[in-house]
Amino acid sequence: MLCDVKSTRWLSEDEQTVWRTYLLANQLLWASLDRQLQRDAGMPHAYYMILAMLSEAPNRELTMTRLARLVGSSPSRLSHAVSRLEQAGWVRRRKHDTDGRTTVASLTDDGFAVLAEAAPGHVEEVRGVLFDPLTPEQIDQLGEIVAAIVAPHDGRAPHV
């Protein structure tokens, strides 16, 4: 479907500046986190997020569908990542006890140990690139802003 150019609500100059600055900040943040985790833990940020979400879940397990939602991944991309994590011995998959169509991913003890080892460096990187440059008031504002952005996307983000 083609866009009607006349009815398009183009970004103002200020909005365009904010948008491009946001994109740059987002790219810098993700690149920094990925670099740190690759260097210190030998894993990409996406794998760390999978391990972290599993570590916080009851019994350290989630359905693949719920896990995909929590990490913002497509089912196929998540399946590929979990396959890699299984090969490393950090995650295990099994069929759900009562619903054979549902697959459950579980964090292994080895996966939990790897996550525990990686977490301090990751937290330091997050602090350094995201929180340290901000005042406490700006951190509160950022929390409100990102909550407003994700609110229309039910279930995609943790509650702030």
Phi, psi and omega per residue, in radians:
M1 nan 2.207 -3.141
L2 -1.433 2.580 3.141
C3 -1.446 2.467 3.039
D4 -1.448 1.847 -3.055
V5 -1.001 -0.647 -3.097
K6 -1.175 -0.576 -3.098
S7 -1.653 0.007 3.136
T8 -1.189 2.314 3.084
R9 -1.545 1.493 -3.093
W10 -1.119 2.668 3.096
L11 -1.264 2.457 3.035
S12 -1.244 2.973 3.133
E13 -1.053 -0.748 3.111
D14 -1.120 -0.759 3.115
E15 -1.110 -0.700 3.115
Q16 -1.080 -0.732 3.107
T17 -1.108 -0.805 3.123
V18 -1.088 -0.786 -3.131
W19 -1.020 -0.849 -3.102
R20 -1.205 -0.613 3.082
T21 -1.174 -0.717 3.077
Y22 -1.043 -0.832 3.133
L23 -1.022 -0.768 3.134
L24 -1.114 -0.799 3.126
A25 -1.050 -0.764 -3.138
N26 -1.089 -0.790 3.130
Q27 -1.112 -0.743 3.130
L28 -1.115 -0.746 3.139
L29 -1.076 -0.921 -3.104
W30 -1.111 -0.692 3.125
A31 -1.130 -0.713 3.133
S32 -1.131 -0.787 3.130
L33 -1.125 -0.742 3.141
D34 -1.124 -0.779 3.124
R35 -1.032 -0.816 -3.103
Q36 -1.099 -0.784 -3.110
L37 -1.212 -0.650 3.075
Q38 -1.091 -0.797 -3.098
R39 -1.151 -0.848 -2.985
D40 -1.590 -0.461 -3.042
A41 -2.214 -0.086 3.114
G42 1.178 0.510 3.126
M43 -2.489 2.634 3.055
P44 -1.321 2.822 -3.133
H45 -1.005 -0.636 3.140
A46 -1.040 -0.699 3.127
Y47 -1.198 -0.704 3.103
Y48 -1.025 -0.763 -3.126
M49 -1.100 -0.683 3.099
I50 -1.083 -0.845 3.132
L51 -1.077 -0.729 -3.118
A52 -1.131 -0.770 3.141
M53 -1.115 -0.691 3.093
L54 -1.157 -0.661 -3.106
S55 -1.138 -0.477 -3.098
E56 -1.594 -0.146 -3.088
A57 -1.468 2.673 3.047
P58 -0.978 2.320 -3.109
N59 1.036 0.285 3.137
R60 0.957 0.725 3.112
E61 -2.558 2.616 3.120
L62 -2.528 2.698 2.976
T63 -1.174 2.678 3.131
M64 -1.075 -0.613 3.130
T65 -1.112 -0.832 3.139
R66 -1.140 -0.732 3.128
L67 -1.077 -0.746 3.108
A68 -1.039 -0.747 3.121
R69 -1.097 -0.780 -3.088
L70 -1.136 -0.620 -3.120
V71 -1.679 0.022 3.098
G72 1.160 0.739 -3.079
S73 -2.089 2.710 2.990
S74 -1.302 2.683 3.106
P75 -0.990 -0.704 -3.108
S76 -1.208 -0.706 3.118
R77 -1.143 -0.721 3.108
L78 -1.112 -0.749 -3.141
S79 -1.026 -0.736 3.102
H80 -1.091 -0.811 -3.127
A81 -1.109 -0.764 -3.139
V82 -1.136 -0.596 3.055
S83 -1.031 -0.754 3.108
R84 -1.125 -0.725 3.139
L85 -1.188 -0.559 3.046
E86 -1.147 -0.765 3.132
Q87 -1.050 -0.583 3.115
A88 -1.368 -0.220 -3.120
G89 1.474 0.276 -3.071
W90 -1.660 -0.394 -3.116
V91 -2.381 2.621 3.068
R92 -2.248 2.487 3.069
R93 -1.990 2.587 3.072
R94 -2.684 2.841 3.054
K95 -1.308 2.555 3.087
H96 -1.051 2.506 -3.084
D97 -1.032 -0.653 -3.056
T98 -1.955 -0.191 -3.133
D99 -2.299 1.713 -3.077
G100 -1.118 -0.213 3.118
R101 -1.465 -0.269 -3.053
T102 -1.759 2.366 3.101
T103 -1.852 2.414 -3.139
V104 -1.970 2.346 3.045
A105 -1.822 2.356 -3.135
S106 -2.167 2.455 3.062
L107 -1.444 2.205 3.117
T108 -1.413 2.938 3.073
D109 -1.076 -0.672 3.092
D110 -1.114 -0.716 3.104
G111 -1.114 -0.704 3.108
F112 -1.118 -0.700 3.118
A113 -1.119 -0.733 3.107
V114 -1.104 -0.758 3.110
L115 -1.094 -0.793 -3.141
A116 -1.066 -0.618 3.114
E117 -1.241 -0.649 -3.089
A118 -1.409 -0.465 -2.990
A119 -1.014 -0.807 -3.106
P120 -1.025 -0.758 3.118
G121 -1.159 -0.669 3.118
H122 -1.114 -0.803 -3.141
V123 -1.086 -0.710 3.101
E124 -1.076 -0.704 3.130
E125 -1.153 -0.771 3.104
V126 -1.028 -0.821 3.109
R127 -0.997 -0.852 -3.056
G128 -1.126 -0.702 -3.055
V129 -1.627 -0.381 -3.084
L130 -1.972 -0.902 -2.973
F131 -1.577 -0.677 -3.096
D132 -1.026 -0.632 3.123
P133 -1.257 -0.156 -3.041
L134 -1.838 2.663 2.991
T135 -1.402 2.848 3.067
P136 -0.991 -0.625 3.113
E137 -1.158 -0.715 3.121
Q138 -1.158 -0.616 3.084
I139 -1.104 -0.756 3.079
D140 -1.061 -0.777 3.134
Q141 -1.094 -0.758 3.126
L142 -1.064 -0.739 3.092
G143 -1.025 -0.764 3.120
E144 -1.153 -0.717 -3.110
I145 -1.133 -0.866 -3.098
V146 -1.202 -0.561 3.072
A147 -1.113 -0.695 3.119
A148 -1.165 -0.615 -3.138
I149 -1.211 -0.736 -3.078
V150 -1.506 -0.234 -3.094
A151 -0.925 -0.715 -3.135
P152 -1.201 -0.186 -3.075
H153 -1.867 1.174 -3.063
D154 -0.699 2.353 3.020
G155 1.315 0.002 -3.081
R156 -1.522 -0.339 -3.044
A157 -2.392 2.713 3.077
P158 -1.199 2.751 3.113
H159 -1.364 2.346 -3.117
V160 -1.652 nan nan
